[in-house]
Amino acid sequence: MRTLMIVASIATILGLLAGSILFQNMIAPQSQGPTPTLGKAISPAETPTPLPEFRPPAEIPLGPISDNELRTQLIAQRQGLCEELEFIAGIIISTGILRQVPSTISEMAGMPIDELEAKETRACQTVEGELPDEQKTTSELLNEARSTEWLVRMHLAAMDRVLMENPTFRPIDAEGSFRAFFEMHNINVQVMRERYRDLSDTPTLEEAGALASFWQDVLLPHAKAEDETLWPLARSVGGEEIARAADLLEAEHRTIDEGVARYMETLQAVERGQAQLGDLVSIGRDVRIRTELHFGKEEESVVRPLQEMITSEQFRPVVEEIDRAFGPWLREHGWQWPQ
């Protein structure tokens, strides 16, 4: 059972990584760089490096699991998580946040850097005097897997925090209705991050209520407007791939709705003295990250392809419905529509 729980937790870890990295390239202000041209010849110097292959793991058969199989799975999970730490290290260096991350991790863990590095070394490197895996007890292997999972989560949480405060931005590369849609996303993310940071830095009922207002007054009307216009449009003019993406993204709205509902229920429990403000920080982080990841997938899987297929005028009904849903709030935060 514990093995299955660890396997399930990997999906959460990867989701956090995807949300943190993907949306760092999504929000304005914009840099003005050259836009790649379709069909342009690639010079030898620009030839991309072949990507490594990642295939889904074989499923563990249902039913009882032997101790030997459990041990094998725990060792494999620890090794996989150590590889994740290597990927994370590369991303930290490539994004230029190396100076900020260690101190953030140290503060989050309440431990000095040298102790954290020692834990990582014990988990992921061969240390002289340590027992080989085959001589360790199952409990020792489980503890090592849990410790490595904790290291991965903490590194990702620290990256998310640093990048959220100092993001790099993706260009909008759009005009008219499409531009208004992307700018709407930008404003949503900027305000959501501000209110989440306020809550996480100073957990009070006032800050918790401000984030709750954002969920109810902005995020939920945003999703409803897309449900009524964006997905039907995508299914009507796009191919099978866009239609499938629309189905999946519409289903993600329900998951986000459930997260918002859990936040609101917990806020009521906090007000009654039956829950802690820290619970709202955790739920709020989950909803924020899921929302940012959803926005990124929505843009790249549906809106960008539509931008190649239809005109700004044909996309206009989507933005008009968004305007009806919460346009006054958007204009208070700098949105310009109609253009």
Kinemage of the C-alpha trace (Angstrom):
@kinemage 1
@onewidth
@group {chain A} dominant
@subgroup {mainchain}
@vectorlist {calphas} color= white
{ca met a 1} P 0.000 0.000 0.000
{ca arg a 2} L 2.795 2.415 0.886
{ca thr a 3} L 4.445 1.760 -2.494
{ca leu a 4} L 1.239 2.709 -4.261
{ca met a 5} L 1.003 5.872 -2.154
{ca ile a 6} L 4.558 6.842 -3.116
{ca val a 7} L 3.792 6.178 -6.792
{ca ala a 8} L 0.707 8.381 -6.550
{ca ser a 9} L 2.700 11.155 -4.915
{ca ile a 10} L 5.034 11.308 -7.928
{ca ala a 11} L 2.135 12.611 -10.023
{ca thr a 12} L 1.668 15.446 -7.549
{ca ile a 13} L 5.382 16.239 -7.636
{ca leu a 14} L 5.470 16.317 -11.423
{ca gly a 15} L 2.300 18.409 -11.492
{ca leu a 16} L 3.905 20.952 -9.218
{ca leu a 17} L 7.014 21.029 -11.399
{ca ala a 18} L 4.961 21.462 -14.561
{ca gly a 19} L 2.827 24.206 -13.029
{ca ser a 20} L 5.817 26.066 -11.673
{ca ile a 21} L 7.893 25.947 -14.855
{ca leu a 22} L 5.163 26.204 -17.503
{ca phe a 23} L 3.519 29.351 -16.215
{ca gln a 24} L 6.794 31.140 -15.528
{ca asn a 25} L 6.769 31.575 -19.323
{ca met a 26} L 3.199 32.823 -19.493
{ca ile a 27} L 2.545 36.180 -17.857
{ca ala a 28} L 3.158 39.790 -18.968
{ca pro a 29} L 4.979 42.203 -19.278
{ca gln a 30} L 6.337 40.833 -22.519
{ca ser a 31} L 9.800 40.614 -24.000
{ca gln a 32} L 10.036 41.401 -27.680
{ca gly a 33} L 12.121 38.674 -29.295
{ca pro a 34} L 12.089 37.193 -32.782
{ca thr a 35} L 9.256 34.797 -33.522
{ca pro a 36} L 10.210 31.471 -35.153
{ca thr a 37} L 8.926 31.152 -38.716
{ca leu a 38} L 7.209 27.948 -39.839
{ca gly a 39} L 9.108 26.233 -42.606
{ca lys a 40} L 12.345 28.087 -41.905
{ca ala a 41} L 15.416 25.977 -42.555
{ca ile a 42} L 17.371 24.998 -39.445
{ca ser a 43} L 21.113 25.499 -39.636
{ca pro a 44} L 23.437 22.750 -38.351
{ca ala a 45} L 24.181 24.853 -35.273
{ca glu a 46} L 20.444 25.024 -34.504
{ca thr a 47} L 19.785 21.302 -34.920
{ca pro a 48} L 17.970 20.256 -31.725
{ca thr a 49} L 19.464 17.616 -29.459
{ca pro a 50} L 17.384 14.409 -29.487
{ca leu a 51} L 15.132 14.242 -26.439
{ca pro a 52} L 15.520 11.394 -23.957
{ca glu a 53} L 12.725 8.849 -24.020
{ca phe a 54} L 10.310 8.627 -21.107
{ca arg a 55} L 7.872 5.755 -21.234
{ca pro a 56} L 5.100 5.176 -18.696
{ca pro a 57} L 6.041 2.625 -16.027
{ca ala a 58} L 4.524 -0.827 -16.006
{ca glu a 59} L 1.607 -1.058 -13.604
{ca ile a 60} L 2.035 -3.027 -10.412
{ca pro a 61} L -0.373 -5.986 -10.468
{ca leu a 62} L -3.321 -5.671 -8.108
{ca gly a 63} L -3.389 -7.831 -5.016
{ca pro a 64} L -0.876 -8.680 -2.290
{ca ile a 65} L 2.747 -7.706 -2.869
{ca ser a 66} L 5.702 -9.679 -1.576
{ca asp a 67} L 8.369 -8.091 0.595
{ca asn a 68} L 10.958 -8.643 -2.148
{ca glu a 69} L 8.790 -6.857 -4.726
{ca leu a 70} L 8.109 -4.054 -2.256
{ca arg a 71} L 11.835 -3.622 -1.679
{ca thr a 72} L 12.476 -3.577 -5.432
{ca gln a 73} L 9.833 -0.893 -5.933
{ca leu a 74} L 11.139 1.237 -3.059
{ca ile a 75} L 14.694 1.155 -4.424
{ca ala a 76} L 13.432 2.059 -7.904
{ca gln a 77} L 11.333 4.915 -6.533
{ca arg a 78} L 14.273 6.325 -4.595
{ca gln a 79} L 16.507 6.134 -7.651
{ca gly a 80} L 13.848 7.809 -9.789
{ca leu a 81} L 13.442 10.605 -7.280
{ca cys a 82} L 17.207 11.114 -7.211
{ca glu a 83} L 17.078 11.548 -10.993
{ca glu a 84} L 14.336 14.144 -10.460
{ca leu a 85} L 16.700 16.044 -8.156
{ca glu a 86} L 19.272 16.084 -10.954
{ca phe a 87} L 16.705 17.494 -13.399
{ca ile a 88} L 15.699 20.088 -10.818
{ca ala a 89} L 19.335 21.127 -10.332
{ca gly a 90} L 19.642 21.695 -14.077
{ca ile a 91} L 16.486 23.803 -14.157
{ca ile a 92} L 17.653 25.869 -11.175
{ca ile a 93} L 20.891 26.667 -12.983
{ca ser a 94} L 19.239 27.301 -16.363
{ca thr a 95} L 16.648 29.682 -14.920
{ca gly a 96} L 19.248 31.736 -13.059
{ca ile a 97} L 17.782 31.233 -9.575
{ca leu a 98} L 20.681 29.321 -8.011
{ca arg a 99} L 21.467 32.074 -5.506
{ca gln a 100} L 17.924 32.326 -4.164
{ca val a 101} L 16.947 28.659 -3.939
{ca pro a 102} L 19.327 27.327 -1.229
{ca ser a 103} L 18.362 29.968 1.333
{ca thr a 104} L 14.676 29.438 0.529
{ca ile a 105} L 15.022 25.667 1.020
{ca ser a 106} L 16.906 26.177 4.268
{ca glu a 107} L 14.201 28.482 5.611
{ca met a 108} L 11.401 26.134 4.551
{ca ala a 109} L 13.058 23.098 6.141
{ca gly a 110} L 14.298 24.897 9.245
{ca met a 111} L 17.707 23.295 8.658
{ca pro a 112} L 21.121 24.614 7.608
{ca ile a 113} L 22.219 23.913 4.050
{ca asp a 114} L 25.006 21.512 5.050
{ca glu a 115} L 22.534 19.240 6.869
{ca leu a 116} L 20.226 19.233 3.855
{ca glu a 117} L 23.120 18.422 1.538
{ca ala a 118} L 24.117 15.561 3.837
{ca lys a 119} L 20.593 14.139 3.612
{ca glu a 120} L 20.669 14.367 -0.169
{ca thr a 121} L 24.082 12.697 -0.279
{ca arg a 122} L 22.927 9.809 1.919
{ca ala a 123} L 19.788 9.343 -0.190
{ca cys a 124} L 21.292 9.560 -3.677
{ca gln a 125} L 25.004 8.763 -3.519
{ca thr a 126} L 27.155 5.857 -2.399
{ca val a 127} L 28.529 6.758 1.015
{ca glu a 128} L 31.465 4.897 2.485
{ca gly a 129} L 30.411 2.696 5.365
{ca glu a 130} L 26.730 2.637 4.366
{ca leu a 131} L 25.039 -0.724 3.982
{ca pro a 132} L 24.232 -1.781 0.399
{ca asp a 133} L 20.541 -1.791 -0.478
{ca glu a 134} L 20.243 -5.569 -0.290
{ca gln a 135} L 21.345 -5.509 3.361
{ca lys a 136} L 18.939 -2.771 4.464
{ca thr a 137} L 15.623 -3.517 6.092
{ca thr a 138} L 12.408 -2.736 4.264
{ca ser a 139} L 11.731 0.008 6.801
{ca glu a 140} L 15.112 1.596 6.050
{ca leu a 141} L 14.375 1.539 2.318
{ca leu a 142} L 10.951 3.071 2.949
{ca asn a 143} L 12.458 5.840 5.064
{ca glu a 144} L 15.019 6.590 2.345
{ca ala a 145} L 12.288 6.798 -0.304
{ca arg a 146} L 10.225 9.098 1.902
{ca ser a 147} L 13.246 11.305 2.655
{ca thr a 148} L 14.086 11.628 -1.044
{ca glu a 149} L 10.458 12.428 -1.866
{ca trp a 150} L 10.592 15.166 0.779
{ca leu a 151} L 13.747 16.606 -0.800
{ca val a 152} L 12.128 16.707 -4.237
{ca arg a 153} L 8.976 18.369 -2.928
{ca met a 154} L 10.973 20.956 -1.014
{ca his a 155} L 13.170 21.828 -3.995
{ca leu a 156} L 10.106 22.231 -6.196
{ca ala a 157} L 8.293 24.338 -3.607
{ca ala a 158} L 11.351 26.584 -3.274
{ca met a 159} L 11.623 26.930 -7.064
{ca asp a 160} L 7.949 27.775 -7.283
{ca arg a 161} L 8.343 30.454 -4.620
{ca val a 162} L 11.406 32.068 -6.220
{ca leu a 163} L 10.025 31.944 -9.763
{ca met a 164} L 6.645 33.237 -8.630
{ca glu a 165} L 8.345 36.348 -7.272
{ca asn a 166} L 10.738 36.813 -10.213
{ca pro a 167} L 9.171 35.194 -13.277
{ca thr a 168} L 10.304 35.320 -16.862
{ca phe a 169} L 7.554 36.024 -19.341
{ca arg a 170} L 6.167 34.580 -22.553
{ca pro a 171} L 5.315 36.947 -25.422
{ca ile a 172} L 1.634 37.304 -26.260
{ca asp a 173} L 2.177 37.231 -30.043
{ca ala a 174} L -1.469 38.080 -30.751
{ca glu a 175} L -3.780 40.968 -31.568
{ca gly a 176} L -7.460 41.795 -31.163
{ca ser a 177} L -9.629 39.262 -29.343
{ca phe a 178} L -6.805 36.777 -28.914
{ca arg a 179} L -4.601 39.398 -27.293
{ca ala a 180} L -7.398 40.373 -24.923
{ca phe a 181} L -7.789 36.711 -23.903
{ca phe a 182} L -4.077 36.269 -23.141
{ca glu a 183} L -3.984 39.555 -21.216
{ca met a 184} L -6.989 38.369 -19.215
{ca his a 185} L -5.010 35.268 -18.219
{ca asn a 186} L -2.043 37.427 -17.254
{ca ile a 187} L -4.127 39.601 -14.933
{ca asn a 188} L -5.767 36.551 -13.351
{ca val a 189} L -2.419 34.958 -12.576
{ca gln a 190} L -0.791 38.133 -11.277
{ca val a 191} L -3.622 38.879 -8.832
{ca met a 192} L -3.965 35.229 -7.795
{ca arg a 193} L -0.252 35.086 -6.979
{ca glu a 194} L -0.373 38.363 -5.055
{ca arg a 195} L -3.272 37.197 -2.906
{ca tyr a 196} L -1.749 33.768 -2.347
{ca arg a 197} L 1.589 35.326 -1.307
{ca asp a 198} L -0.228 37.652 1.079
{ca leu a 199} L -1.943 34.653 2.689
{ca ser a 200} L 1.180 32.486 2.884
{ca asp a 201} L 3.332 35.340 4.258
{ca thr a 202} L 0.721 36.593 6.744
{ca pro a 203} L -1.942 33.949 7.394
{ca thr a 204} L -4.923 35.942 8.659
{ca leu a 205} L -8.660 35.701 8.100
{ca glu a 206} L -8.513 38.956 6.157
{ca glu a 207} L -5.965 37.575 3.672
{ca ala a 208} L -7.804 34.251 3.498
{ca gly a 209} L -11.008 36.108 2.673
{ca ala a 210} L -9.282 38.132 -0.053
{ca leu a 211} L -8.169 34.944 -1.791
{ca ala a 212} L -11.646 33.471 -1.359
{ca ser a 213} L -13.114 36.540 -3.061
{ca phe a 214} L -10.782 36.006 -5.989
{ca trp a 215} L -11.886 32.386 -6.344
{ca gln a 216} L -15.589 33.295 -6.241
{ca asp a 217} L -15.644 36.613 -8.101
{ca val a 218} L -13.021 35.937 -10.766
{ca leu a 219} L -11.886 32.347 -11.188
{ca leu a 220} L -15.294 30.634 -11.160
{ca pro a 221} L -16.956 33.179 -13.523
{ca his a 222} L -13.880 32.865 -15.750
{ca ala a 223} L -14.363 29.086 -15.972
{ca lys a 224} L -18.107 29.393 -16.585
{ca ala a 225} L -17.547 31.826 -19.452
{ca glu a 226} L -15.108 29.404 -21.082
{ca asp a 227} L -17.474 26.483 -20.589
{ca glu a 228} L -20.181 28.404 -22.448
{ca thr a 229} L -18.054 29.716 -25.337
{ca leu a 230} L -14.473 28.484 -25.666
{ca trp a 231} L -15.022 24.729 -25.623
{ca pro a 232} L -18.017 24.792 -28.014
{ca leu a 233} L -16.023 26.985 -30.403
{ca ala a 234} L -13.015 24.663 -30.262
{ca arg a 235} L -15.181 21.617 -30.974
{ca ser a 236} L -16.969 23.315 -33.853
{ca val a 237} L -13.963 24.592 -35.815
{ca gly a 238} L -11.074 22.428 -34.659
{ca gly a 239} L -10.094 18.889 -35.482
{ca glu a 240} L -10.235 15.810 -33.337
{ca glu a 241} L -7.102 16.742 -31.393
{ca ile a 242} L -8.424 20.161 -30.340
{ca ala a 243} L -11.824 18.683 -29.478
{ca arg a 244} L -10.162 16.087 -27.266
{ca ala a 245} L -8.096 18.797 -25.571
{ca ala a 246} L -11.274 20.826 -24.977
{ca asp a 247} L -12.917 17.816 -23.322
{ca leu a 248} L -9.965 17.282 -21.002
{ca leu a 249} L -9.641 20.955 -20.104
{ca glu a 250} L -13.359 21.269 -19.404
{ca ala a 251} L -13.027 18.327 -17.018
{ca glu a 252} L -10.135 20.115 -15.297
{ca his a 253} L -12.530 22.963 -14.513
{ca arg a 254} L -14.493 20.567 -12.320
{ca thr a 255} L -11.309 19.596 -10.455
{ca ile a 256} L -10.486 23.258 -9.835
{ca asp a 257} L -14.093 23.899 -8.759
{ca glu a 258} L -13.753 21.106 -6.201
{ca gly a 259} L -10.545 22.676 -4.882
{ca val a 260} L -12.236 26.062 -4.515
{ca ala a 261} L -15.173 24.424 -2.721
{ca arg a 262} L -12.754 22.727 -0.315
{ca tyr a 263} L -11.067 26.086 0.333
{ca met a 264} L -14.404 27.762 1.088
{ca glu a 265} L -15.496 24.939 3.408
{ca thr a 266} L -12.163 25.114 5.239
{ca leu a 267} L -12.431 28.900 5.539
{ca gln a 268} L -15.804 28.457 7.242
{ca ala a 269} L -14.266 25.868 9.552
{ca val a 270} L -11.430 28.284 10.417
{ca glu a 271} L -13.968 30.972 11.235
{ca arg a 272} L -15.683 28.506 13.613
{ca gly a 273} L -12.359 27.605 15.225
{ca gln a 274} L -12.455 24.080 13.796
{ca ala a 275} L -9.484 24.350 11.389
{ca gln a 276} L -6.159 26.162 11.103
{ca leu a 277} L -5.200 29.008 8.772
{ca gly a 278} L -2.287 26.859 7.644
{ca asp a 279} L -4.810 24.478 6.093
{ca leu a 280} L -5.965 27.306 3.814
{ca val a 281} L -2.391 28.045 2.748
{ca ser a 282} L -1.964 24.421 1.651
{ca ile a 283} L -5.288 24.254 -0.200
{ca gly a 284} L -4.739 27.678 -1.758
{ca arg a 285} L -1.326 26.618 -3.048
{ca asp a 286} L -2.822 23.503 -4.645
{ca val a 287} L -5.627 25.448 -6.353
{ca arg a 288} L -3.220 28.143 -7.563
{ca ile a 289} L -0.770 25.673 -9.065
{ca arg a 290} L -3.522 23.613 -10.689
{ca thr a 291} L -5.009 26.799 -12.148
{ca glu a 292} L -1.697 28.043 -13.548
{ca leu a 293} L -0.994 24.658 -15.121
{ca his a 294} L -4.521 24.617 -16.543
{ca phe a 295} L -4.097 28.090 -18.060
{ca gly a 296} L -0.865 27.046 -19.741
{ca lys a 297} L -2.364 23.866 -21.177
{ca glu a 298} L -5.446 25.763 -22.300
{ca glu a 299} L -3.402 28.318 -24.202
{ca glu a 300} L -1.082 25.841 -25.878
{ca ser a 301} L -3.610 23.063 -26.592
{ca val a 302} L -6.655 25.104 -27.623
{ca val a 303} L -6.213 28.877 -27.983
{ca arg a 304} L -2.924 28.908 -29.899
{ca pro a 305} L -4.201 26.319 -32.423
{ca leu a 306} L -7.419 28.321 -32.831
{ca gln a 307} L -5.311 31.403 -33.467
{ca glu a 308} L -3.962 29.627 -36.562
{ca met a 309} L -7.423 28.550 -37.727
{ca ile a 310} L -9.861 31.413 -37.175
{ca thr a 311} L -9.888 35.216 -37.169
{ca ser a 312} L -9.901 37.550 -34.203
{ca glu a 313} L -13.523 38.406 -35.038
{ca gln a 314} L -14.541 34.744 -34.925
{ca phe a 315} L -12.893 34.427 -31.507
{ca arg a 316} L -14.571 37.597 -30.259
{ca pro a 317} L -17.641 35.865 -28.658
{ca val a 318} L -15.307 34.140 -26.181
{ca val a 319} L -13.912 37.456 -24.985
{ca glu a 320} L -17.344 39.102 -24.967
{ca glu a 321} L -18.628 36.386 -22.600
{ca ile a 322} L -15.611 36.905 -20.362
{ca asp a 323} L -16.359 40.646 -20.403
{ca arg a 324} L -19.950 39.986 -19.305
{ca ala a 325} L -18.759 37.626 -16.562
{ca phe a 326} L -16.170 39.840 -14.832
{ca gly a 327} L -15.092 42.596 -17.233
{ca pro a 328} L -15.399 45.459 -14.703
{ca trp a 329} L -12.969 43.679 -12.346
{ca leu a 330} L -10.534 43.113 -15.213
{ca arg a 331} L -10.644 46.797 -16.218
{ca glu a 332} L -9.862 47.792 -12.634
{ca his a 333} L -6.642 45.803 -13.106
{ca gly a 334} L -5.658 47.315 -16.456
{ca trp a 335} L -7.492 45.162 -19.008
{ca gln a 336} L -8.202 46.945 -22.300
{ca trp a 337} L -11.323 45.766 -24.065
{ca pro a 338} L -12.848 46.367 -26.533
{ca gln a 339} L -9.737 47.072 -28.559
